Amino acid sequence: MQISSANIPVYPISVHDIFQRILTQDYGPFDAAGLPLVDYDRLFARNHIKHAGKIGTHYTPVTLAFFALGNFAQGNFHKLDLFVRHFREVAEWFLQHQVEARNTGGVWLHRFPMPHLPVLLEYVPGAWISAMAQGLAVSVLVRAYHTFNERQFLESARRALQPFQYSIFDGGVAYALPNGQLFLEEFPANPPMHVLNGALFAALGLAEYLQIVDDEALSCVYQKVLAGIRTLLPRFETGYGSLYDLRRRQIANAGYHDLHVQLLHALGKLADEKEFLATSQRWRTYRQSRVKRSCHWLAERAWAVRRRMQFNPAR
C-alpha cells in the first residue's frame, strides 16, 4: 500500500445548509462534549412519519460527518482553531465508535429503526449499517489524516472501506448487479432500495481514499462501483427531475435533486466519468425550466399522496 502526499481539498459538495441546520439544533441537541445528536421522534413528527413507540435521540454517523466537514470548510476559510478542534473531535468519535462485529471491516452501527422505509437487514441484532455513513466517515478520516498526520485516521478509513467488498446479505454494504457490477446501499434492504445520493456519497469517499492510497483490491471495487452507477443512472431519470430511489421510485425533492447534480459533477470530475458529468449538466437545466419544475412538483405531490394512501388505507 503506497500513500501519496497529495493534499485533500475542502469537501467538493456544499455542506453549508446542513451545517447551519446542525448548528441551530434543527435535527437535535448537542451533547456535553459539543457533538450533535438527532432527535428522531421530533424529526419524524415534523415530516409526518408515524411510528410506534419512542425512538429517542441518537448519534448518527451521517450527521456527525456533515458536522465535521462543515467545520473543516470553516477552518480552512477562517483559519480558526475552534473549527479545527470540532473537526478533530468528530474524527476521534469515528475512531472510538468503529466496530468489527463481523469479518467484513470496521463499521458504525445505527441502533434505531427507520419506520418510513422497508425493513432493513441487520448487521447485528438491533443495528444496521449504511454505505453512505461509511463513505462520509472516510471523507472525514482522510482529511483528519492530512490535517494531523496521524496514521490512525487512515487505518480507520481503510477498515471502513472493507464492507464495500461484501454483499448487504453478508455484513457488507454492496449489492451485486447481475453483470458483476456493484451498487452501494445507503439502506440495506431486500429487495434493494438503490438510493442514489447514498451510493454517490459512498463512492466519493472511496474515490478520495484512492487519491492518496494505492490499494489494488479497493481500486477494483471502485471500478465495479462506477460501472454499477453508470448502469443504473438512466433509471433515475424522469425527464424533469430525478428519483430518490429505485425500489419505491420516490421523486427526489428539489433539495435532493440539486444534491444529485452536485454529487454527479464531483464524482464525474474525480473519476473522469463523462456520463456522470453530462447527466449532472442535464439535470441542472431541469431546475431552470418553469415547465419541468412544474412537472417535478406535480409528480412529487402525486407520489406523496400515493404513499399516504398506502400507509393510511381507507377503512
N, C-alpha and C positions, 0 to 999 in steps of 0.2 A: 504494500500500500504506500503510494507516494503522495506527499502533501505539497500543494502549491502555495506560494506566498502571495497569490493574488488577493487583492483587497475585496471585501464584501461590502457592497454599497447599501444605502438605505433600501428598505424593502420596496420592490417595484410596484406593489399595489398600495393605493392610498388607504391608510387606516385611520385617517383624521376623524371621520364622523363617528366610527365605533369607539375610538379612543375617547372622544368627548363624551359619549354616552356612558362609558365606563366611569369617567371622572365625575360625572354628575349623578352617579349611582342609579342610572336608569335601569340597569339589569339587576342590581342588588347592592348590598353594603360592602364596605371594606372590612377586612379582619383587623385585629390589633396590630399586625405587622405591616398593614398597608397594602395587602393583596386583595384583589376584587373577588367577590363571591357572586353567584347568580341565585336570585330568589325565584325558583321555578313556579311556585304557586302564583306569585304576582305576575310573572311573565306570561304564563298560560292564561290566566284570567283576563289579562289585557288583550290577548289575542283570541279570546272567546274559545279556548280549548278546554273542554270539560275532561275531568279525570276524577277517579275515585280516590278518596283519602288525601293525605298531605305528602307532598314530595319533599318540600323543605328547601334549604339553602345549601348550595354545593360549590366547591371549587370546580371549575370547568376548564380543561386544558385549552380549548379554543379561545375562550375569553382571556385567560391568562396570557396566551401567546400574543393576542392583539394588544393587550396592555403593555407587554414587553416591547413589541415592535413600535408601538406609539411612542414609548419612552426613548427607544433607540433613535427614532427620527428626530424627536425633540432635542435629545442630547447632541446629535450631530449639528442641528441648526443653531441651538442656543449656547452650546458648549458649557452647560451647567452640570455640576457633579450630581445634583439631585436626580436628574433623569437617568444618569448612568447607574446610580445606586439602585433605583427602582428596577432598571433593566436587569441588573445582576441578581436582585432578589428573586425575580421570576425565573431566571435561568437556573438558579440554585434550587428553586422549588421543583423544576423539572428533574434535576439530578436526584433529589431526595425522594421523589414520588414515582420514579420509574420502577416498574416491577417486571419480573420474568417468571411468571407462574407456569408458563408452558415453554417448550423449547423452540419458540418462534421469535425470539428477540425481546427487547425491552419496550414495554407499553405503559400507557397511562389509562387507568380504569375510569369508567363512567358508571357510578353506582346509583343511578336513578333512571326511571322509565321515561319514555317519550310517547305519551298517550295518543298523540296525533299521527303516529307512524305505525306501519305494520310491526308485528312482533319482531324484536331484534335478537339475533343469535348471540348467545352469551359466551364470553371468553372464559370466565369462571362464573360459578353460580352468583347471580345477582349483579353482574357487571358486564359491560360490553366495551369494545374498543372502536376507534374511528381512524380511518386513513387521513382524514383532514386534520385531526388533532396531532397525529404522528408527524405529518408533513410540516405543519405550522411550528411545532416544537423544534423540529430540525432547523427551520429557518432562524429560530431564536438561538439555538445552540451553536450554529456555525458562526453567528455574529458574536456570541459570547466568547468563542474560541479566539477569534481575531482580536476582540477588544481586550481580553485579559490574558491571552497567550497561555491558556491552561488546557492541557490535553484532555482533562476530564470531560469537558464540554463536547469535544469532538468524538470521544469514545461513546458518550451517551447518544449523540446523533447517529453514530454508526449502528448502535444497537436498536435505535428507534426505526431504522430503515429495514431491518431484517424481516419484519412482518409483511413487507411489500412482496416478499418472495413466497408467501404462503396463502393458501385459499382462506376465505372467510369461514369455510367449514372446518378448517384445521388450525384455528388460532391465529390466522393472519388477517389481512385487510384487502386482499386482492380477489377479484373474480375472473376466472379464466374464460375468455370467449372461445367459441368453437374452433377458431383458427389458431389458438395458442397465444393470442394477444391478451393483455391484461387491462382490467378497469379497476381502479382503486375506489373502494366503497367507504363513503362517509358514514353510512349507517348499514351495518351488516345484516342483511335480511335474506330470506328465501321465499319466493324469487327475489333476485337482487333489485335494489332501488335504482342504481345508476344515477346518483346525484351529481350534476355537472360541476358546480362550484367546488364541492368537496374533493372530487377527483383532480381538479386543476390545482387547488391549493396543495394537495399531497404531491402531485408531480413536480410542482415548483420547488418544494422542499428538497425533493430528491435531486432535481437539477442543480440547486445551489450547493448541495453537498458535493456533487460530482465536479463542480467548478474548482474545488480545492483538493479533492481526494481522488486519486486514480484507483478505482475499485472495479475490477473486471466483472465480477458477478453482478454488482448493482448497475453497472453500465448496461449489461444485457437486459436486466429488468426494466431499466429506463426506456430502452428501445421498444420493448413489448408494451410498456405503458403508453408511450407516444402513439404507437400503432393502434392500440385499443381506443384511445381518444379519437384518433383520426377516423377509425371505422364507425364509431357511434355518433360522432359530431353531427352529421346530417340529420339524424333522427331528433335532435334537439331544436331543429329549425321549424319555425311556424310561418314564416313569410312576413311576419310583422313584429316578431319578438323571439323569445326562446323559451324552452321548457326548463323547469327546475329539476325534474327527474323523469325517468322513462317508465317507471312502474305505474305511478299514479297519473302521469302526464300532467302534473301541476304546471300551470302557466307561471313563469317567473315574473314577479312584480318588477316595477321599474328599477328598484334598487338592485335586485339580483341580476336583472338583465345587464345593467351597467357594470356589475361585478364580473359577469361573464366576458364582457368586452375587454375589461382591463386584464383579466387573467389570461385570456387567449392571446392578447398582444404581448404580455410579459413572457409567457411560456414560448410563444412563437419566436420571439427575438432570441431567447436563450438557446432554444433547440434548432433554430433556423428552419422552422416549420412554416412554409409559405401558406399552407391551407389554414393554419390557425390565424395567421395574420390577415388573410383575405376574409375569413369569417368574422373576425373582430371588426374589421373595417365595415363590412356589410351590415353587421348588427348595429354598429354605431349609427349608421344612417337611418335606421328604423326610428330612432328617437327624434330625428329631425323632421320626420314626416307627420303631419297632423292626421292624415288618414290612417297610417299604420299605428300611431299612438292610440287612436280611437278604437281600431280593431283589437289592439292589445288590451285596452281597458275593458272592452266588452267581453273578450274571451276570459279575462281574469275574473270578472264578476260571475260569468256563467259557470266557471269551474268552482268558484266558492259556493254557489247555490247548490250545485250537484253534491258537493262534499257535505253541506249542512243537511241535505235530504238523506244522504247515506247514513250520517251519524244520528239523525233525529227523524226516523221514518214516521209517517203519519200513522196514528193509532186507528 
